[in-house]
Amino acid sequence: MSFTFSTFPAFVTFLEPHLYRELQKLGDFDTKTSSWVKTPYEIRKLGGAIFADFRYENVFVYHNGAESYYGGRGVRGSLRV
């Protein structure tokens, strides 16, 4: 049995930075890594991207080139079914 988006509509989107801050209220995520979060179109079209992490009991949001690769960086997203 296989699922397709037409038979099982689910939508995953990058987590918005403000929702990433809310996520940290549920637990300590990204204490040793960082995650890509949703980046505004205006920044993406210039080649940039935004990521976030949790250090020193605070959320930090940073920027970098979208082509940057870091083995320890994941993606935080939200799933809507």
N, C-alpha and C positions, 0 to 999 in steps of 0.2 A: 504494500500500500504506500502510495506517495502522496505528499501534500503539495499543493501549489497555492500561490497567493489568491487565485480565484476561488479555490475550494476552502481555504482556511485563511481568511483575511486577518493578517496580523501586521502591525506596522511598528518598526523599531526606528527611533530617531535618537540622535545624539542628545544627551542630557544638557539642558540649559545650565549655565553657570549658577544661577540662583537656585535651581533644583539640586545641583551638586551640593550646595551649602546645606540644603534641607536633608539630603541623604546622610550627611555627616552627623545629624542629630540621631540617626538610627544606629550608628556604630562608627567605629574608626576604620575608614576605608582609605587606601592609598597612603599608608604611613611609611612605606618604603618604596613605593612606586608612584607613578602619576598617570592620569588618564586624559585622553582627548575629550573635550566637551564641544557643544555646538558653537560654531563660529559664525558671526554675521557675514552675509554675502559680500559686503563691501571689503572686509578683511580677506576673505577667501579669494576674491578675484585678483587681489594683489599678491597672492601666494602665501598668506599667513594662516595660522591656525592657533587655537587657544587650548590650553590644557590646565589641569588643576591637580593639587595634591593636598594632603593634610599633614602638617608638621607643627610641632610646638603648640598643640591644641588649637590650631587655626587653619582655615582654608586659605590657600594661596592660589591665585589664578595668574597664569603666565602666557606668553606668546612665543611662537617659533615659526619657522617656515614649515609649510604643510608637507614638504618632501622629506623633512627630518624623520629619521627612524631611530627609535630608542627601544631596545629589546624589552625593557621593563615598563613601557608605557602601554596601557590598554585603552579601552573605549568605555565610557559610561553612557548607557542609553536607557530609554524608557520604552516599554512594550505596551502597545495598545491593541487589544483584541476586540 
